[in-house]
Amino acid sequence: MGLDMYAYFVPKGEEPNEHNQTEMQYWRKFNALHGWMEDLYRERGGEAEYFNCIPLKLEEADLDRLLDDLKQDKLTPREGFFFGEQEIRMADFVSAYGFVGLAKSLIAMGNDIYYDSWW
């Protein structure tokens, strides 16, 4: 049990479902990225008590901001029973950089990008 995190894409304008989404990235207990996504969810008015199993659509501007925050080392670890260690692994940062590039390419090809988690 723990924090499992996913990014996937669907054809532009379609609501994600089990038939049209394609997983593009998986992270395990990268709680700093999950916290960043939760902050974005809350900025957009998200009110669920727990940011868990809530698909979050990512726009190109969000990806640009994420990239900037990665470069400036602004992602901070978050606490949580299922969230794992507080130390950020270099492999997590590298995968996040790759995710941003792939996501932007997929948007340019006519897809929507979503982040989701389960803990």
Secondary structure, 3 states (H helix, E strand, C coil): CCCEEEEEEEECCCCCCCCCCEEEEEEECCHHHHHHHHHHHHHCCCCCCCCCCCCEEECHHHHHHHHHHHHCCCCCCCCCCCCCCCCCCHHHHHHHHHHHHHHHHHHHCCEEEEEEEEC
